[in-house]
Amino acid sequence: MKKEKACLHSMIKGYRFMSTINSELSEEAAKCGVEALSACENLLSESEGLDSKKRGYILRRS
């Protein structure tokens, strides 16, 4: 019984540690996603003033 409690406590501690790592990684991924979206929006907004041939090239490049 004592061994089972120690094992359970160790598992809980491990899950808490991994949840901290997962939270940090998800925050980093969200930040990267926002940065990528912003870069795409900037590229598209810059292409609005160009002629259609040049704009098509920019959109295919993305």
N, CA, C, O and CB atoms as a CASP TS submission, in Angstrom:
PFRMAT TS
TARGET T0000
AUTHOR 0000-0000-0000
METHOD Language model
MODEL 1
PARENT N/A
ATOM      1  N   MET     1       0.825  -1.189   0.000  1.00  0.00           N
ATOM      2  CA  MET     1       0.000   0.000   0.000  1.00  0.00           C
ATOM      3  C   MET     1       0.871   1.255   0.000  1.00  0.00           C
ATOM      4  O   MET     1       0.582   2.216  -0.714  1.00  0.00           O
ATOM      5  CB  MET     1      -0.940  -0.003   1.207  1.00  0.00           C
ATOM      6  N   LYS     2       1.937   1.246   0.801  1.00  0.00           N
ATOM      7  CA  LYS     2       2.820   2.391   0.889  1.00  0.00           C
ATOM      8  C   LYS     2       3.540   2.614  -0.443  1.00  0.00           C
ATOM      9  O   LYS     2       3.742   3.751  -0.870  1.00  0.00           O
ATOM     10  CB  LYS     2       3.833   2.199   2.024  1.00  0.00           C
ATOM     11  N   LYS     3       3.921   1.513  -1.089  1.00  0.00           N
ATOM     12  CA  LYS     3       4.588   1.587  -2.385  1.00  0.00           C
ATOM     13  C   LYS     3       3.651   2.159  -3.451  1.00  0.00           C
ATOM     14  O   LYS     3       4.084   2.928  -4.309  1.00  0.00           O
ATOM     15  CB  LYS     3       5.088   0.199  -2.807  1.00  0.00           C
ATOM     16  N   GLU     4       2.385   1.791  -3.398  1.00  0.00           N
ATOM     17  CA  GLU     4       1.390   2.278  -4.356  1.00  0.00           C
ATOM     18  C   GLU     4       1.183   3.781  -4.204  1.00  0.00           C
ATOM     19  O   GLU     4       1.063   4.498  -5.198  1.00  0.00           O
ATOM     20  CB  GLU     4       0.054   1.539  -4.168  1.00  0.00           C
ATOM     21  N   LYS     5       1.140   4.258  -2.961  1.00  0.00           N
ATOM     22  CA  LYS     5       0.975   5.691  -2.721  1.00  0.00           C
ATOM     23  C   LYS     5       2.179   6.468  -3.246  1.00  0.00           C
ATOM     24  O   LYS     5       2.025   7.539  -3.832  1.00  0.00           O
ATOM     25  CB  LYS     5       0.777   5.968  -1.222  1.00  0.00           C
ATOM     26  N   ALA     6       3.365   5.929  -3.036  1.00  0.00           N
ATOM     27  CA  ALA     6       4.586   6.594  -3.514  1.00  0.00           C
ATOM     28  C   ALA     6       4.588   6.650  -5.039  1.00  0.00           C
ATOM     29  O   ALA     6       4.971   7.658  -5.632  1.00  0.00           O
ATOM     30  CB  ALA     6       5.854   5.857  -3.001  1.00  0.00           C
ATOM     31  N   CYS     7       4.157   5.555  -5.666  1.00  0.00           N
ATOM     32  CA  CYS     7       4.091   5.504  -7.122  1.00  0.00           C
ATOM     33  C   CYS     7       3.056   6.505  -7.646  1.00  0.00           C
ATOM     34  O   CYS     7       3.310   7.215  -8.618  1.00  0.00           O
ATOM     35  CB  CYS     7       3.747   4.076  -7.596  1.00  0.00           C
ATOM     36  N   LEU     8       1.906   6.557  -7.005  1.00  0.00           N
ATOM     37  CA  LEU     8       0.855   7.491  -7.391  1.00  0.00           C
ATOM     38  C   LEU     8       1.339   8.930  -7.236  1.00  0.00           C
ATOM     39  O   LEU     8       1.114   9.761  -8.115  1.00  0.00           O
ATOM     40  CB  LEU     8      -0.411   7.257  -6.549  1.00  0.00           C
ATOM     41  N   HIS     9       1.993   9.221  -6.133  1.00  0.00           N
ATOM     42  CA  HIS     9       2.521  10.568  -5.896  1.00  0.00           C
ATOM     43  C   HIS     9       3.548  10.935  -6.972  1.00  0.00           C
ATOM     44  O   HIS     9       3.561  12.064  -7.463  1.00  0.00           O
ATOM     45  CB  HIS     9       3.159  10.661  -4.488  1.00  0.00           C
ATOM     46  N   SER    10       4.394   9.993  -7.328  1.00  0.00           N
ATOM     47  CA  SER    10       5.401  10.219  -8.362  1.00  0.00           C
ATOM     48  C   SER    10       4.750  10.477  -9.719  1.00  0.00           C
ATOM     49  O   SER    10       5.201  11.341 -10.471  1.00  0.00           O
ATOM     50  CB  SER    10       6.348   9.020  -8.453  1.00  0.00           C
ATOM     51  N   MET    11       3.701   9.737 -10.030  1.00  0.00           N
ATOM     52  CA  MET    11       2.989   9.938 -11.291  1.00  0.00           C
ATOM     53  C   MET    11       2.319  11.314 -11.333  1.00  0.00           C
ATOM     54  O   MET    11       2.372  12.000 -12.353  1.00  0.00           O
ATOM     55  CB  MET    11       1.942   8.833 -11.491  1.00  0.00           C
ATOM     56  N   ILE    12       1.699  11.709 -10.240  1.00  0.00           N
ATOM     57  CA  ILE    12       1.045  13.026 -10.181  1.00  0.00           C
ATOM     58  C   ILE    12       2.076  14.130 -10.379  1.00  0.00           C
ATOM     59  O   ILE    12       1.844  15.086 -11.119  1.00  0.00           O
ATOM     60  CB  ILE    12       0.307  13.218  -8.829  1.00  0.00           C
ATOM     61  N   LYS    13       3.206  13.990  -9.715  1.00  0.00           N
ATOM     62  CA  LYS    13       4.277  14.977  -9.854  1.00  0.00           C
ATOM     63  C   LYS    13       4.753  15.052 -11.308  1.00  0.00           C
ATOM     64  O   LYS    13       4.967  16.144 -11.834  1.00  0.00           O
ATOM     65  CB  LYS    13       5.457  14.627  -8.920  1.00  0.00           C
ATOM     66  N   GLY    14       4.915  13.912 -11.948  1.00  0.00           N
ATOM     67  CA  GLY    14       5.345  13.869 -13.348  1.00  0.00           C
ATOM     68  C   GLY    14       4.345  14.503 -14.289  1.00  0.00           C
ATOM     69  O   GLY    14       4.723  15.232 -15.206  1.00  0.00           O
ATOM     70  N   TYR    15       3.051  14.227 -14.065  1.00  0.00           N
ATOM     71  CA  TYR    15       2.010  14.818 -14.907  1.00  0.00           C
ATOM     72  C   TYR    15       1.961  16.333 -14.742  1.00  0.00           C
ATOM     73  O   TYR    15       1.762  17.057 -15.717  1.00  0.00           O
ATOM     74  CB  TYR    15       0.645  14.209 -14.573  1.00  0.00           C
ATOM     75  N   ARG    16       2.138  16.810 -13.525  1.00  0.00           N
ATOM     76  CA  ARG    16       2.155  18.267 -13.299  1.00  0.00           C
ATOM     77  C   ARG    16       3.342  18.913 -14.004  1.00  0.00           C
ATOM     78  O   ARG    16       3.213  19.982 -14.600  1.00  0.00           O
ATOM     79  CB  ARG    16       2.206  18.582 -11.788  1.00  0.00           C
ATOM     80  N   PHE    17       4.498  18.257 -13.930  1.00  0.00           N
ATOM     81  CA  PHE    17       5.689  18.779 -14.594  1.00  0.00           C
ATOM     82  C   PHE    17       5.475  18.827 -16.108  1.00  0.00           C
ATOM     83  O   PHE    17       5.811  19.823 -16.750  1.00  0.00           O
ATOM     84  CB  PHE    17       6.923  17.915 -14.250  1.00  0.00           C
ATOM     85  N   MET    18       4.925  17.769 -16.673  1.00  0.00           N
ATOM     86  CA  MET    18       4.684  17.736 -18.112  1.00  0.00           C
ATOM     87  C   MET    18       3.620  18.753 -18.524  1.00  0.00           C
ATOM     88  O   MET    18       3.695  19.307 -19.621  1.00  0.00           O
ATOM     89  CB  MET    18       4.263  16.333 -18.544  1.00  0.00           C
ATOM     90  N   SER    19       2.646  19.003 -17.675  1.00  0.00           N
ATOM     91  CA  SER    19       1.624  20.000 -18.027  1.00  0.00           C
ATOM     92  C   SER    19       2.241  21.393 -18.102  1.00  0.00           C
ATOM     93  O   SER    19       1.817  22.216 -18.913  1.00  0.00           O
ATOM     94  CB  SER    19       0.468  19.984 -16.998  1.00  0.00           C
ATOM     95  N   THR    20       3.232  21.660 -17.265  1.00  0.00           N
ATOM     96  CA  THR    20       3.931  22.943 -17.321  1.00  0.00           C
ATOM     97  C   THR    20       4.681  23.069 -18.646  1.00  0.00           C
ATOM     98  O   THR    20       4.631  24.114 -19.296  1.00  0.00           O
ATOM     99  CB  THR    20       4.908  23.087 -16.128  1.00  0.00           C
ATOM    100  N   ILE    21       5.366  22.018 -19.038  1.00  0.00           N
ATOM    101  CA  ILE    21       6.097  22.026 -20.312  1.00  0.00           C
ATOM    102  C   ILE    21       5.126  22.195 -21.481  1.00  0.00           C
ATOM    103  O   ILE    21       5.388  22.979 -22.393  1.00  0.00           O
ATOM    104  CB  ILE    21       6.917  20.722 -20.480  1.00  0.00           C
ATOM    105  N   ASN    22       4.021  21.474 -21.459  1.00  0.00           N
ATOM    106  CA  ASN    22       3.034  21.573 -22.539  1.00  0.00           C
ATOM    107  C   ASN    22       2.452  22.974 -22.638  1.00  0.00           C
ATOM    108  O   ASN    22       2.239  23.479 -23.740  1.00  0.00           O
ATOM    109  CB  ASN    22       1.912  20.563 -22.326  1.00  0.00           C
ATOM    110  N   SER    23       2.196  23.601 -21.513  1.00  0.00           N
ATOM    111  CA  SER    23       1.666  24.970 -21.524  1.00  0.00           C
ATOM    112  C   SER    23       2.666  25.941 -22.150  1.00  0.00           C
ATOM    113  O   SER    23       2.290  26.801 -22.946  1.00  0.00           O
ATOM    114  CB  SER    23       1.317  25.422 -20.095  1.00  0.00           C
ATOM    115  N   GLU    24       3.937  25.799 -21.787  1.00  0.00           N
ATOM    116  CA  GLU    24       4.966  26.672 -22.347  1.00  0.00           C
ATOM    117  C   GLU    24       5.098  26.476 -23.853  1.00  0.00           C
ATOM    118  O   GLU    24       5.216  27.446 -24.602  1.00  0.00           O
ATOM    119  CB  GLU    24       6.309  26.413 -21.667  1.00  0.00           C
ATOM    120  N   LEU    25       5.078  25.229 -24.292  1.00  0.00           N
ATOM    121  CA  LEU    25       5.190  24.953 -25.722  1.00  0.00           C
ATOM    122  C   LEU    25       3.989  25.475 -26.499  1.00  0.00           C
ATOM    123  O   LEU    25       4.147  25.998 -27.602  1.00  0.00           O
ATOM    124  CB  LEU    25       5.343  23.463 -25.955  1.00  0.00           C
ATOM    125  N   SER    26       2.795  25.341 -25.940  1.00  0.00           N
ATOM    126  CA  SER    26       1.603  25.826 -26.641  1.00  0.00           C
ATOM    127  C   SER    26       1.612  27.345 -26.739  1.00  0.00           C
ATOM    128  O   SER    26       1.160  27.896 -27.743  1.00  0.00           O
ATOM    129  CB  SER    26       0.328  25.351 -25.929  1.00  0.00           C
ATOM    130  N   GLU    27       2.116  28.034 -25.718  1.00  0.00           N
ATOM    131  CA  GLU    27       2.220  29.492 -25.782  1.00  0.00           C
ATOM    132  C   GLU    27       3.210  29.912 -26.867  1.00  0.00           C
ATOM    133  O   GLU    27       2.953  30.862 -27.606  1.00  0.00           O
ATOM    134  CB  GLU    27       2.651  30.064 -24.417  1.00  0.00           C
ATOM    135  N   GLU    28       4.334  29.211 -26.966  1.00  0.00           N
ATOM    136  CA  GLU    28       5.317  29.515 -28.011  1.00  0.00           C
ATOM    137  C   GLU    28       4.728  29.278 -29.398  1.00  0.00           C
ATOM    138  O   GLU    28       4.937  30.081 -30.307  1.00  0.00           O
ATOM    139  CB  GLU    28       6.583  28.663 -27.823  1.00  0.00           C
ATOM    140  N   ALA    29       3.996  28.184 -29.562  1.00  0.00           N
ATOM    141  CA  ALA    29       3.399  27.859 -30.856  1.00  0.00           C
ATOM    142  C   ALA    29       2.355  28.904 -31.242  1.00  0.00           C
ATOM    143  O   ALA    29       2.273  29.305 -32.403  1.00  0.00           O
ATOM    144  CB  ALA    29       2.764  26.457 -30.822  1.00  0.00           C
ATOM    145  N   ALA    30       1.561  29.341 -30.272  1.00  0.00           N
ATOM    146  CA  ALA    30       0.557  30.362 -30.555  1.00  0.00           C
ATOM    147  C   ALA    30       1.226  31.663 -30.985  1.00  0.00           C
ATOM    148  O   ALA    30       0.754  32.333 -31.903  1.00  0.00           O
ATOM    149  CB  ALA    30      -0.334  30.602 -29.324  1.00  0.00           C
ATOM    150  N   LYS    31       2.315  32.017 -30.329  1.00  0.00           N
ATOM    151  CA  LYS    31       3.041  33.236 -30.682  1.00  0.00           C
ATOM    152  C   LYS    31       3.585  33.141 -32.110  1.00  0.00           C
ATOM    153  O   LYS    31       3.493  34.101 -32.875  1.00  0.00           O
ATOM    154  CB  LYS    31       4.193  33.488 -29.683  1.00  0.00           C
ATOM    155  N   CYS    32       4.147  31.991 -32.466  1.00  0.00           N
ATOM    156  CA  CYS    32       4.662  31.791 -33.828  1.00  0.00           C
ATOM    157  C   CYS    32       3.539  31.870 -34.852  1.00  0.00           C
ATOM    158  O   CYS    32       3.721  32.426 -35.935  1.00  0.00           O
ATOM    159  CB  CYS    32       5.381  30.435 -33.941  1.00  0.00           C
ATOM    160  N   GLY    33       2.393  31.323 -34.519  1.00  0.00           N
ATOM    161  CA  GLY    33       1.245  31.373 -35.427  1.00  0.00           C
ATOM    162  C   GLY    33       0.771  32.791 -35.662  1.00  0.00           C
ATOM    163  O   GLY    33       0.433  33.157 -36.787  1.00  0.00           O
ATOM    164  N   VAL    34       0.743  33.589 -34.615  1.00  0.00           N
ATOM    165  CA  VAL    34       0.333  34.985 -34.741  1.00  0.00           C
ATOM    166  C   VAL    34       1.339  35.755 -35.598  1.00  0.00           C
ATOM    167  O   VAL    34       0.947  36.570 -36.433  1.00  0.00           O
ATOM    168  CB  VAL    34       0.199  35.640 -33.347  1.00  0.00           C
ATOM    169  N   GLU    35       2.623  35.501 -35.395  1.00  0.00           N
ATOM    170  CA  GLU    35       3.658  36.172 -36.185  1.00  0.00           C
ATOM    171  C   GLU    35       3.556  35.788 -37.661  1.00  0.00           C
ATOM    172  O   GLU    35       3.698  36.644 -38.534  1.00  0.00           O
ATOM    173  CB  GLU    35       5.056  35.822 -35.645  1.00  0.00           C
ATOM    174  N   ALA    36       3.312  34.516 -37.942  1.00  0.00           N
ATOM    175  CA  ALA    36       3.182  34.066 -39.330  1.00  0.00           C
ATOM    176  C   ALA    36       1.954  34.679 -39.986  1.00  0.00           C
ATOM    177  O   ALA    36       2.014  35.099 -41.141  1.00  0.00           O
ATOM    178  CB  ALA    36       3.103  32.536 -39.395  1.00  0.00           C
ATOM    179  N   LEU    37       0.852  34.732 -39.266  1.00  0.00           N
ATOM    180  CA  LEU    37      -0.365  35.338 -39.795  1.00  0.00           C
ATOM    181  C   LEU    37      -0.139  36.812 -40.093  1.00  0.00           C
ATOM    182  O   LEU    37      -0.570  37.317 -41.130  1.00  0.00           O
ATOM    183  CB  LEU    37      -1.527  35.167 -38.810  1.00  0.00           C
ATOM    184  N   SER    38       0.530  37.491 -39.191  1.00  0.00           N
ATOM    185  CA  SER    38       0.818  38.906 -39.389  1.00  0.00           C
ATOM    186  C   SER    38       1.682  39.124 -40.625  1.00  0.00           C
ATOM    187  O   SER    38       1.438  40.049 -41.400  1.00  0.00           O
ATOM    188  CB  SER    38       1.508  39.485 -38.156  1.00  0.00           C
ATOM    189  N   ALA    39       2.697  38.273 -40.813  1.00  0.00           N
ATOM    190  CA  ALA    39       3.564  38.391 -41.989  1.00  0.00           C
ATOM    191  C   ALA    39       2.761  38.187 -43.276  1.00  0.00           C
ATOM    192  O   ALA    39       2.956  38.914 -44.251  1.00  0.00           O
ATOM    193  CB  ALA    39       4.717  37.367 -41.914  1.00  0.00           C
ATOM    194  N   CYS    40       1.867  37.210 -43.281  1.00  0.00           N
ATOM    195  CA  CYS    40       1.027  36.965 -44.468  1.00  0.00           C
ATOM    196  C   CYS    40       0.095  38.139 -44.729  1.00  0.00           C
ATOM    197  O   CYS    40      -0.079  38.548 -45.877  1.00  0.00           O
ATOM    198  CB  CYS    40       0.204  35.674 -44.294  1.00  0.00           C
ATOM    199  N   GLU    41      -0.497  38.677 -43.688  1.00  0.00           N
ATOM    200  CA  GLU    41      -1.387  39.826 -43.854  1.00  0.00           C
ATOM    201  C   GLU    41      -0.630  41.018 -44.408  1.00  0.00           C
ATOM    202  O   GLU    41      -1.144  41.730 -45.271  1.00  0.00           O
ATOM    203  CB  GLU    41      -2.047  40.195 -42.524  1.00  0.00           C
ATOM    204  N   ASN    42       0.587  41.246 -43.924  1.00  0.00           N
ATOM    205  CA  ASN    42       1.393  42.354 -44.437  1.00  0.00           C
ATOM    206  C   ASN    42       1.719  42.157 -45.912  1.00  0.00           C
ATOM    207  O   ASN    42       1.644  43.100 -46.699  1.00  0.00           O
ATOM    208  CB  ASN    42       2.686  42.496 -43.628  1.00  0.00           C
ATOM    209  N   LEU    43       2.078  40.942 -46.284  1.00  0.00           N
ATOM    210  CA  LEU    43       2.404  40.647 -47.674  1.00  0.00           C
ATOM    211  C   LEU    43       1.197  40.889 -48.571  1.00  0.00           C
ATOM    212  O   LEU    43       1.324  41.474 -49.646  1.00  0.00           O
ATOM    213  CB  LEU    43       2.892  39.200 -47.818  1.00  0.00           C
ATOM    214  N   LEU    44       0.035  40.443 -48.130  1.00  0.00           N
ATOM    215  CA  LEU    44      -1.172  40.626 -48.935  1.00  0.00           C
ATOM    216  C   LEU    44      -1.580  42.095 -49.020  1.00  0.00           C
ATOM    217  O   LEU    44      -2.011  42.561 -50.075  1.00  0.00           O
ATOM    218  CB  LEU    44      -2.317  39.805 -48.356  1.00  0.00           C
ATOM    219  N   SER    45      -1.446  42.815 -47.923  1.00  0.00           N
ATOM    220  CA  SER    45      -1.826  44.227 -47.956  1.00  0.00           C
ATOM    221  C   SER    45      -0.878  45.031 -48.842  1.00  0.00           C
ATOM    222  O   SER    45      -1.301  45.991 -49.485  1.00  0.00           O
ATOM    223  CB  SER    45      -1.840  44.808 -46.537  1.00  0.00           C
ATOM    224  N   GLU    46       0.401  44.649 -48.883  1.00  0.00           N
ATOM    225  CA  GLU    46       1.356  45.323 -49.761  1.00  0.00           C
ATOM    226  C   GLU    46       1.056  45.038 -51.219  1.00  0.00           C
ATOM    227  O   GLU    46       1.318  45.872 -52.086  1.00  0.00           O
ATOM    228  CB  GLU    46       2.778  44.896 -49.430  1.00  0.00           C
ATOM    229  N   SER    47       0.510  43.866 -51.491  1.00  0.00           N
ATOM    230  CA  SER    47       0.253  43.483 -52.879  1.00  0.00           C
ATOM    231  C   SER    47      -1.027  44.105 -53.432  1.00  0.00           C
ATOM    232  O   SER    47      -1.258  44.033 -54.639  1.00  0.00           O
ATOM    233  CB  SER    47       0.174  41.976 -52.990  1.00  0.00           C
ATOM    234  N   GLU    48      -1.858  44.706 -52.602  1.00  0.00           N
ATOM    235  CA  GLU    48      -3.126  45.266 -53.067  1.00  0.00           C
ATOM    236  C   GLU    48      -2.928  46.406 -54.056  1.00  0.00           C
ATOM    237  O   GLU    48      -3.746  46.593 -54.956  1.00  0.00           O
ATOM    238  CB  GLU    48      -3.940  45.753 -51.888  1.00  0.00           C
ATOM    239  N   GLY    49      -1.852  47.169 -53.900  1.00  0.00           N
ATOM    240  CA  GLY    49      -1.625  48.300 -54.787  1.00  0.00           C
ATOM    241  C   GLY    49      -0.910  47.926 -56.077  1.00  0.00           C
ATOM    242  O   GLY    49      -0.702  48.794 -56.924  1.00  0.00           O
ATOM    243  N   LEU    50      -0.529  46.680 -56.256  1.00  0.00           N
ATOM    244  CA  LEU    50       0.216  46.259 -57.438  1.00  0.00           C
ATOM    245  C   LEU    50      -0.721  45.826 -58.559  1.00  0.00           C
ATOM    246  O   LEU    50      -1.900  45.555 -58.331  1.00  0.00           O
ATOM    247  CB  LEU    50       1.170  45.123 -57.085  1.00  0.00           C
ATOM    248  N   ASP    51      -0.184  45.764 -59.762  1.00  0.00           N
ATOM    249  CA  ASP    51      -0.997  45.266 -60.865  1.00  0.00           C
ATOM    250  C   ASP    51      -1.265  43.774 -60.686  1.00  0.00           C
ATOM    251  O   ASP    51      -0.609  43.116 -59.879  1.00  0.00           O
ATOM    252  CB  ASP    51      -0.302  45.532 -62.218  1.00  0.00           C
ATOM    253  N   SER    52      -2.219  43.244 -61.429  1.00  0.00           N
ATOM    254  CA  SER    52      -2.666  41.860 -61.202  1.00  0.00           C
ATOM    255  C   SER    52      -1.580  40.830 -61.503  1.00  0.00           C
ATOM    256  O   SER    52      -1.532  39.792 -60.844  1.00  0.00           O
ATOM    257  CB  SER    52      -3.887  41.566 -62.054  1.00  0.00           C
ATOM    258  N   LYS    53      -0.701  41.087 -62.485  1.00  0.00           N
ATOM    259  CA  LYS    53       0.349  40.122 -62.815  1.00  0.00           C
ATOM    260  C   LYS    53       1.343  40.008 -61.659  1.00  0.00           C
ATOM    261  O   LYS    53       1.703  38.900 -61.259  1.00  0.00           O
ATOM    262  CB  LYS    53       1.080  40.533 -64.116  1.00  0.00           C
ATOM    263  N   LYS    54       1.777  41.121 -61.132  1.00  0.00           N
ATOM    264  CA  LYS    54       2.735  41.132 -60.019  1.00  0.00           C
ATOM    265  C   LYS    54       2.077  40.546 -58.764  1.00  0.00           C
ATOM    266  O   LYS    54       2.708  39.795 -58.019  1.00  0.00           O
ATOM    267  CB  LYS    54       3.248  42.582 -59.743  1.00  0.00           C
ATOM    268  N   ARG    55       0.821  40.892 -58.538  1.00  0.00           N
ATOM    269  CA  ARG    55       0.113  40.375 -57.366  1.00  0.00           C
ATOM    270  C   ARG    55      -0.015  38.859 -57.431  1.00  0.00           C
ATOM    271  O   ARG    55       0.158  38.184 -56.416  1.00  0.00           O
ATOM    272  CB  ARG    55      -1.274  41.014 -57.252  1.00  0.00           C
ATOM    273  N   GLY    56      -0.314  38.315 -58.602  1.00  0.00           N
ATOM    274  CA  GLY    56      -0.412  36.869 -58.761  1.00  0.00           C
ATOM    275  C   GLY    56       0.892  36.180 -58.424  1.00  0.00           C
ATOM    276  O   GLY    56       0.898  35.104 -57.826  1.00  0.00           O
ATOM    277  N   TYR    57       2.001  36.801 -58.808  1.00  0.00           N
ATOM    278  CA  TYR    57       3.310  36.229 -58.499  1.00  0.00           C
ATOM    279  C   TYR    57       3.521  36.200 -56.980  1.00  0.00           C
ATOM    280  O   TYR    57       3.986  35.194 -56.444  1.00  0.00           O
ATOM    281  CB  TYR    57       4.441  37.041 -59.192  1.00  0.00           C
ATOM    282  N   ILE    58       3.190  37.270 -56.297  1.00  0.00           N
ATOM    283  CA  ILE    58       3.365  37.347 -54.841  1.00  0.00           C
ATOM    284  C   ILE    58       2.493  36.311 -54.143  1.00  0.00           C
ATOM    285  O   ILE    58       2.945  35.659 -53.201  1.00  0.00           O
ATOM    286  CB  ILE    58       3.025  38.760 -54.326  1.00  0.00           C
ATOM    287  N   LEU    59       1.265  36.152 -54.585  1.00  0.00           N
ATOM    288  CA  LEU    59       0.367  35.202 -53.937  1.00  0.00           C
ATOM    289  C   LEU    59       0.824  33.767 -54.163  1.00  0.00           C
ATOM    290  O   LEU    59       0.690  32.939 -53.262  1.00  0.00           O
ATOM    291  CB  LEU    59      -1.057  35.384 -54.450  1.00  0.00           C
ATOM    292  N   ARG    60       1.360  33.446 -55.341  1.00  0.00           N
ATOM    293  CA  ARG    60       1.868  32.096 -55.588  1.00  0.00           C
ATOM    294  C   ARG    60       3.114  31.808 -54.764  1.00  0.00           C
ATOM    295  O   ARG    60       3.346  30.667 -54.366  1.00  0.00           O
ATOM    296  CB  ARG    60       2.173  31.908 -57.069  1.00  0.00           C
ATOM    297  N   ARG    61       3.914  32.833 -54.505  1.00  0.00           N
ATOM    298  CA  ARG    61       5.161  32.677 -53.767  1.00  0.00           C
ATOM    299  C   ARG    61       4.902  32.329 -52.302  1.00  0.00           C
ATOM    300  O   ARG    61       5.733  31.673 -51.674  1.00  0.00           O
ATOM    301  CB  ARG    61       5.993  33.952 -53.862  1.00  0.00           C
ATOM    302  N   SER    62       3.795  32.744 -51.763  1.00  0.00           N
ATOM    303  CA  SER    62       3.502  32.533 -50.333  1.00  0.00           C
ATOM    304  C   SER    62       3.269  31.095 -50.005  1.00  0.00           C
ATOM    305  O   SER    62       3.012  30.759 -48.849  1.00  0.00           O
ATOM    306  CB  SER    62       2.304  33.329 -49.915  1.00  0.00           C
TER
END
